[in-house]
Amino acid sequence: MPDDTAPRTMSASEAEALIARVLEANRTTRDNANSVARALVAAEVDGQKGHGFARVAAYALQARSGKVDGAARPQVSQPRSALLSVDAGHGFAFPAIDLAIAELTQLAPQTGIAAAAIRRSHHCGHLGGHVEKLAEQGLAALMVANTPKAMAPWGGGRALFGTNPIAFAAPRGDAPPLVIDLSLSKVARGKVMAAAKQGQPIPEGWALDAQGRSTTDAAAALKGTMIPAGDAKGAALALIVELLAATLTGARHSDEATSFFDAEGDPPGVGQMIIAFDTTAISGADFATRIEALLAGVEDQPGARLPGSRRLSARAEVAASGLTVPAHLLSEIEALAPPGGGA
């Protein structure tokens, strides 16, 4: 008999098919399910487990309850020559981001710099994967996103900001793009959620409980607040992201958004901002030479490594050995769709 407690290994394409099938069985259209599945598996492949399999059940249940509109079709308008306005329609973020990236890839080379403001959106996962797609098209890109409240302003005790991630990518000629992706809390809240699902503790210094005490209990941390990266500086950066991703786009502020983790209440309605730069238009051929000189200065120092470089080794490992899905997550995911079932 197969061991139901053992993890299962599968290819990335098999994982995408499984996730898409589960979402289709829970009121999500095929195109949207495929977009979400690609993004979640890409995050898992890159080692960003808090944005991968751990999210599938919550996504499916939110689509089933209507907290996320699994059939939403994102709409884009162009209010200014270099500005795109994207309405995600309270659907999953990934189809809206796919649309924004496709449009920015065409627009930025015409205008030199272009932005996409996304509103009425949802959890956007691993930001580095999104900006990397633009860098693969020869564009530098910056992306910010707000998330439901999880972090207090520095010196305060009540959650007001989300973990509000920020990512940047730049093209590198023959080398894979430089990708920098970070949460403005000490760690992404998804890592705490993943630990809570496994019943594992978290390291000291990641979070505070609801009474403002440092905790290693992941479940208590989810009821409390995250500690900002860089203390006061991280909290200030979270405010900047809040202004760019929510105030400016017309999305809900973090303290107005409902949770990404459950199927209760209204849609989160958060926002994202993506800015793409045509490096050739701005600096000509100099950019390609200058970025390599700068990055060589990093790599030449013993012990130093480029941000985001671990994703490349993680991808190679998955290509060789497949993805390992923990048994508890696989059981949780498969329970949400019958074998071979559809919408």
C-alpha positions in Angstrom: 0.0 0.0 0.0 1.2 3.5 -0.7 2.4 5.6 2.3 -0.1 8.4 2.7 2.3 10.3 5.0 5.2 10.3 2.5 5.8 13.3 0.3 5.2 12.9 -3.4 7.6 14.0 -6.2 6.2 15.4 -9.4 7.3 17.4 -12.4 6.5 21.1 -12.6 4.0 20.4 -15.4 2.2 17.8 -13.3 2.0 20.2 -10.4 0.5 22.9 -12.6 -2.1 20.4 -13.9 -3.0 19.4 -10.4 -3.4 23.0 -9.2 -5.4 24.0 -12.3 -7.7 21.1 -11.9 -8.4 22.0 -8.3 -9.1 25.6 -9.1 -11.4 24.7 -12.0 -13.3 22.5 -9.7 -13.8 25.5 -7.5 -15.5 28.1 -9.7 -12.4 29.3 -11.6 -12.2 29.5 -15.4 -9.6 27.4 -17.2 -7.6 30.4 -18.4 -7.5 31.9 -14.9 -6.7 28.5 -13.3 -3.8 28.0 -15.6 -2.4 31.5 -14.9 -2.6 30.9 -11.1 -1.1 27.4 -11.4 1.9 28.7 -13.4 2.6 31.4 -10.8 2.3 29.1 -7.8 4.5 26.4 -9.3 7.1 28.9 -10.4 7.3 30.2 -6.8 7.6 26.7 -5.5 10.3 25.9 -8.0 12.3 29.0 -7.0 12.1 27.8 -3.3 9.5 30.4 -2.3 7.3 27.8 -0.6 5.1 30.4 1.2 3.8 31.4 -2.3 3.5 27.9 -3.7 1.6 24.7 -2.7 0.8 26.3 0.7 -1.6 28.8 -1.0 -3.6 26.4 -3.1 -6.3 25.4 -0.6 -6.9 29.0 0.5 -7.2 30.1 -3.1 -9.6 27.3 -4.0 -11.8 28.0 -1.0 -11.9 31.7 -1.7 -12.9 31.1 -5.3 -15.6 28.6 -4.1 -17.0 31.2 -1.6 -16.9 34.1 -4.0 -14.3 36.0 -2.0 -12.3 35.8 -5.2 -14.1 35.9 -8.6 -12.5 33.0 -10.3 -14.2 34.1 -13.6 -13.0 37.7 -13.5 -11.4 39.1 -16.7 -9.0 41.9 -16.0 -9.6 45.1 -17.9 -6.9 47.6 -19.0 -7.1 51.2 -20.1 -4.5 53.8 -21.0 -5.3 57.1 -19.3 -1.9 58.6 -20.3 0.7 57.7 -22.9 2.9 55.8 -20.5 0.3 54.7 -17.9 -1.8 51.6 -17.8 -4.7 51.2 -15.4 -5.6 47.6 -14.8 -8.8 46.5 -13.0 -8.4 43.0 -11.7 -12.1 42.8 -11.0 -11.7 41.2 -7.6 -10.2 38.2 -9.3 -6.9 36.5 -8.8 -3.9 38.8 -9.3 -2.0 36.7 -11.7 -4.2 37.1 -14.8 -4.1 40.9 -14.2 -0.3 40.9 -13.8 0.0 38.7 -17.0 -2.0 41.3 -18.9 0.0 44.2 -17.4 3.3 42.5 -18.3 2.2 41.9 -21.9 1.1 45.5 -22.3 4.2 47.0 -20.6 6.5 44.9 -22.8 5.0 46.7 -25.8 4.6 50.1 -24.3 7.9 50.7 -22.4 10.1 50.6 -25.6 7.9 53.3 -27.1 7.8 55.7 -24.1 11.1 54.8 -22.3 9.4 54.3 -19.0 5.9 52.9 -18.4 3.8 52.0 -15.4 0.8 49.7 -14.7 -1.4 50.5 -11.7 -3.4 47.4 -10.7 -6.4 47.7 -8.3 -9.2 45.4 -7.0 -6.5 42.7 -6.9 -5.5 39.8 -4.7 -2.4 38.1 -3.4 0.3 38.4 -6.1 2.7 35.9 -4.8 6.4 35.8 -5.7 7.0 39.3 -7.1 10.5 38.4 -8.4 9.0 36.1 -10.9 6.9 38.9 -12.4 9.6 41.5 -12.8 12.0 38.7 -14.2 9.6 38.3 -17.1 10.1 41.9 -18.0 13.8 41.7 -17.6 13.8 38.7 -20.0 12.4 41.2 -22.6 15.2 43.6 -22.0 13.5 45.9 -19.6 14.4 46.8 -16.0 11.4 46.6 -13.8 10.3 47.6 -10.3 7.2 46.2 -8.6 5.5 46.9 -5.3 2.4 45.4 -3.7 0.4 46.0 -0.5 -1.0 43.1 1.5 -3.5 42.8 4.4 -2.4 44.4 7.6 0.3 42.5 9.4 2.9 45.1 10.6 2.7 48.0 12.9 4.3 51.4 12.2 7.6 51.7 14.1 6.9 52.4 17.8 3.2 51.4 17.4 1.5 48.3 18.5 -1.4 47.9 16.0 -1.1 46.4 12.6 -1.5 49.0 9.9 0.7 48.1 6.9 1.0 44.8 5.1 4.4 43.1 4.7 4.3 45.1 1.5 6.9 43.4 -0.8 9.1 45.1 -3.3 11.0 43.5 -6.3 13.4 44.7 -9.0 14.9 42.9 -12.0 17.3 44.0 -14.7 18.5 42.4 -17.9 22.1 41.1 -18.1 22.8 40.2 -21.7 23.9 36.5 -21.9 23.4 35.9 -18.1 20.0 35.4 -16.4 18.5 38.6 -15.1 19.4 40.1 -11.8 16.4 39.6 -9.5 15.9 41.2 -6.1 12.8 40.3 -4.2 12.1 41.1 -0.5 9.4 41.5 2.0 9.5 44.6 4.2 8.9 42.4 7.2 11.8 40.4 8.4 10.3 37.4 6.5 7.3 37.1 4.2 4.2 36.3 6.2 3.6 33.3 3.9 6.6 31.6 5.6 4.8 31.9 8.9 1.6 30.5 7.4 3.5 27.6 5.9 5.1 26.9 9.3 1.7 27.0 11.0 0.3 24.5 8.5 3.1 22.1 9.4 2.9 22.7 13.1 6.5 24.0 13.2 7.9 26.8 15.2 9.4 30.0 13.7 12.7 31.6 14.6 12.9 34.2 17.3 12.7 37.7 15.9 10.2 37.1 13.1 7.0 38.2 14.8 5.1 39.3 17.9 2.0 37.8 19.3 -1.3 39.6 19.8 0.0 41.0 23.1 3.1 42.4 21.5 5.5 39.7 22.8 8.1 38.0 20.8 7.0 34.5 19.8 8.2 31.4 18.1 4.6 30.0 17.8 3.6 30.4 14.1 -0.1 30.3 15.0 0.3 33.0 17.6 2.4 35.0 15.1 -0.5 35.0 12.6 -2.7 36.6 15.2 -0.1 39.2 16.0 2.2 41.4 14.0 5.3 40.9 11.8 8.6 42.7 12.7 9.7 45.1 10.0 13.0 44.4 8.3 15.5 47.1 9.3 13.2 48.2 12.1 12.2 51.9 11.6 13.6 52.0 8.1 11.6 48.9 7.1 8.4 50.4 8.5 9.1 53.6 6.5 9.6 51.7 3.3 6.3 49.8 4.0 4.6 53.2 4.1 6.1 54.1 0.8 4.9 50.9 -0.8 1.4 51.5 0.7 1.2 54.9 -1.0 2.4 53.6 -4.3 0.5 50.3 -4.4 -2.8 51.3 -2.8 -3.2 55.1 -2.3 -2.0 55.9 -5.8 -3.7 53.0 -7.6 -7.1 53.4 -5.8 -6.8 50.0 -4.2 -7.7 49.3 -0.5 -5.2 50.1 2.1 -3.8 47.2 4.0 -5.9 47.9 7.1 -9.0 47.9 4.8 -8.2 44.6 3.1 -9.5 41.2 4.2 -7.2 38.2 4.8 -5.5 36.2 2.0 -5.6 33.2 4.2 -9.3 32.5 4.7 -12.6 32.5 2.6 -14.5 34.9 4.9 -15.6 38.4 4.1 -15.3 40.7 1.1 -12.5 40.5 -1.5 -9.2 41.9 -0.3 -9.1 44.5 -3.1 -5.4 45.3 -2.7 -3.1 46.8 -5.4 0.1 46.5 -7.2 2.3 48.9 -9.2 4.7 47.8 -11.9 7.2 50.3 -13.5 9.2 49.2 -16.5 12.3 51.0 -17.9 13.7 50.7 -21.4 17.4 50.7 -20.5 18.5 51.4 -24.0 16.2 54.4 -24.3 17.5 55.8 -21.0 21.2 55.0 -21.1 21.9 53.6 -24.6 24.4 50.7 -24.8 26.1 51.8 -21.6 23.7 50.0 -19.3 24.8 46.5 -20.4 28.4 47.3 -19.8 27.9 49.2 -16.5 25.7 46.6 -14.9 28.2 43.9 -15.5 31.0 46.0 -14.0 28.9 46.7 -11.0 27.9 43.1 -10.4 31.4 41.8 -11.0 32.4 44.0 -8.0 29.9 42.0 -5.9 30.9 38.6 -7.2 34.6 39.3 -6.9 34.4 39.5 -3.1 34.8 36.2 -1.3 31.6 35.1 0.4 29.4 37.6 -1.5 26.7 36.5 -3.8 24.2 38.3 -6.0 20.7 38.6 -4.6 18.3 36.1 -6.2 21.0 33.8 -7.4 19.7 30.8 -5.3 16.7 30.6 -7.5 18.9 29.4 -10.4 20.3 26.5 -8.4 16.7 25.7 -7.1 15.5 25.5 -10.7 18.3 23.2 -11.7 17.5 20.9 -8.8 13.8 20.7 -9.7 14.6 20.1 -13.4 16.8 17.2 -12.3 14.7 15.7 -9.5 11.2 17.2 -9.6 9.2 19.0 -7.0 8.5 17.4 -3.6 5.0 18.0 -2.3 4.6 17.5 1.5 1.9 14.9 2.3 -0.2 17.3 4.4 -0.4 19.8 1.6 -1.1 17.2 -1.1 -3.9 15.8 1.0 -5.3 19.3 1.5 -5.1 20.1 -2.2 -6.5 16.8 -3.5 -9.5 17.0 -1.1 -10.7 20.0 -3.0 -11.3 18.3 -6.3 -12.2 14.7 -7.3 -9.6 12.8 -9.3 -9.9 13.8 -13.0 -12.6 16.2 -12.1 -13.2 19.6 -13.6 -15.2 22.7 -13.0 
